[in-house]
Each structure stands twice: as structure tokens, then as C-alpha cells.
């Protein structure tokens, strides 16, 4: 059975070793990393599919508002 297409917000950061790290706030524990953005997007798609199919996790309902950067 084909499931409905869903949209997910992906947060991408670069760690101190230069790896790109992606996390999906709507799915608890859904994150991955890669050296390139193309590879990262492939891996995050796979991570989302695993969370939805294997773990039967339902995404949290949340609305993306924006990102702010604050220097302290």
C-alpha cells in the first residue's frame, strides 16, 4: 500500500570536523550525517523512511516558523 507523501523540515548544521549533520524535528531521533549535501539529502530521506516504516512513528504536528541566530 502506497502511503501519502508528507513534507518534513530538515535542520542542517556543520560540525567541528566538517561533517554535515541533518535532523528532522518532527521525528524523534531522526538524524544522519554526510560529507556532502547531495549525500546528506539521500541519507536523511532514508532515515525518514526508516522512522516512518520500521518504527511506525507518527510525525509530530508542528509548523516551521523560522530560524534565528543570537550572539551571546
N, C-alpha and C positions, 0 to 999 in steps of 0.2 A: 504494500500500500504506500503510495507516494504521499509524503506529508507536505503541508502548506509551507511555502517559502517564508522565512522570517528574517528580519533585519536585526543586526546586533551592533552595538557600539564597541569599538576596539580601541583601547588605550595603548599607545606605543611609546616606549621610552628607550634610551640607550644607556646601558650600564657602564661601569668604570672600565670594563675590559673591551668595550666597543660592540658588544652584542646588542641587537635589538630585542626588546622584551615586550610581548603583547599580552594584555589581559582583557577579559570580557567581563565587565562588572555585573551583567545580568545573569551570569552562570558562575556560581561559587566554585572556586578552584580551577577555573578555565584560563590557562595561560601557557605560553610557549616562548621559545626564543630562536633566533637565527642571525646569521651574519649579514644577510641582505634583505631588503624589503620584499622582493619577489618571493623568496623562500619563506619569509615570515608569514606572508599572507596565505601561502599554501598550508603551512603548518597550523595557523590559527583556524582556518576552515576545518581542517581535520580534527583539531581539539574541540571545536564547537560540535561537530558531528558526533564525536565520542560522548561528550556530555549529554547530548540530546538522546542518542540511541542506546548506548550501553548503560548509562547510569539512570536513564529515564527521568532526567532532571527537567523540570519546567522552568523556563526563564522567568526571572523576576520582572514585574512590570515597572519600568522606570522611563522617564523622559530625559533625554540628553539636553542639558541646558547650556553648557559651555565649559571652557577651561580657563582658569585664572592663574597667573603666576605672581607670587608675592615674595619680595625680598625682605628678609628679616635680619 
